[in-house]
Amino acid sequence: MSIRPLRREDREPIRQLLIETGVFTEEEVGIALELIDVVLDKPDQKDYIINVYGEGNEILGYYCVGPTPATQSTFDLYWIATTPSMHGKGIGSKLDGHALSLIASKGGRLVIAETSSQPRYDKTRKFYIARGYTELARISDYYRMGDDLIVYGKYL
């Protein structure tokens, strides 16, 4: 198993992985696929970097990062997800570590990850905290009533 750049044949396994998590809405899966399509269809673009963890067509996780527009050295961690059967096995930590190393190699100093306050994101929030991210901000009722935006950050 290894972490490698996204390939065209990874799109469907990643879509399936996102659905299987049971966390993401149909709209959120669509947004993730839009970013995947940008990376696949515009190889010279510099907004998004996607890497996958797996072997062959077996994708066990992936992440998407990119420089935050209009900032110096800040990056967004747009997506990080692993297949549910592999939760708790260290794949997310490996992906996060790889992403942070990649960001640092590009001069990044701050990584921002946004998530929801909904209970289905409890494991996501615990993951960020366990990996040394700090809650930097919370905006009440951001996504909808009762669903706050929580912004985590990690300085490199």
Secondary structure, DSSP 4 states (H G I P E B T S, - for coil): -EEEE--GGGHHHHHHHHHHHS-S-HHHHHHHHHHHHHHHH-TT--S-EEEEEEETTEEEEEEEEEEPTT-SSEEEEEEEEE-GGGTTTTHHHHHHHHHHHHHHHTT--EEEEEEE-SGGGHHHHHHHHHTT-EEEEEEEEEEETTEEEEEEEEE-
